[in-house]
């Protein structure tokens, strides 16, 4: 079984401030982890993913995330928020084993204040 | 590449009518997924295909829902008869390697059943 918990359904940051979106996962086997972004009236877009190897993963638009096995976390960060980052962000987990099921979190809406 | 293409973008129908949603995956992607997104339930996996074969339809809510993939470039999701509680945004996604690769989502179909 696998699950993902996103802490905070809404996060507000000032333009230029650090963005930190939290994600904790549960998986009985080594996980694959993903962050997706959804802009209004659009589909989800893959930001970054962790499968194996380096635990610090860099994605598009200046975002990065670090896989911390001991904390079962995969938090998303960006050093300096831009107005265009305002969107909803989804963390997702999938488990190694061939079964093609990705479980999505409930999402975090990021508001960027000018 | 044009990405995953869904049609129509918006559909408004009366309760009891048949609704057909369409999806064209990215060429070469051998996995196709149908998701439903609502405020209350978030993103739910309805069904997925591998090489045009339905693998898991356990997320299909009722017998009123059916999905087909007659060839590698086309899939449909049909609801018959439709009910107001089916109102949601339906997303199609495709993937070249399943869970490890991440998904490319279409822009979705916003279905309203009145």
Boltz contact constraints between the chains, C-beta under 6 A:
constraints:
  - contact:
      token1: [A, 32]
      token2: [B, 99]
      max_distance: 6.0
  - contact:
      token1: [A, 32]
      token2: [B, 100]
      max_distance: 6.0
  - contact:
      token1: [A, 34]
      token2: [B, 102]
      max_distance: 6.0
  - contact:
      token1: [A, 42]
      token2: [B, 107]
      max_distance: 6.0
  - contact:
      token1: [A, 43]
      token2: [B, 91]
      max_distance: 6.0
  - contact:
      token1: [A, 43]
      token2: [B, 105]
      max_distance: 6.0
  - contact:
      token1: [A, 43]
      token2: [B, 106]
      max_distance: 6.0
  - contact:
      token1: [A, 43]
      token2: [B, 107]
      max_distance: 6.0
  - contact:
      token1: [A, 43]
      token2: [B, 108]
      max_distance: 6.0
  - contact:
      token1: [A, 44]
      token2: [B, 105]
      max_distance: 6.0
  - contact:
      token1: [A, 46]
      token2: [B, 102]
      max_distance: 6.0
  - contact:
      token1: [A, 49]
      token2: [B, 102]
      max_distance: 6.0
  - contact:
      token1: [A, 51]
      token2: [B, 100]
      max_distance: 6.0
  - contact:
      token1: [A, 94]
      token2: [B, 99]
      max_distance: 6.0
  - contact:
      token1: [A, 100]
      token2: [B, 48]
      max_distance: 6.0
  - contact:
      token1: [A, 100]
      token2: [B, 98]
      max_distance: 6.0
  - contact:
      token1: [A, 100]
      token2: [B, 99]
      max_distance: 6.0
  - contact:
      token1: [A, 102]
      token2: [B, 99]
      max_distance: 6.0
  - contact:
      token1: [A, 104]
      token2: [B, 43]
      max_distance: 6.0
  - contact:
      token1: [A, 106]
      token2: [B, 42]
      max_distance: 6.0
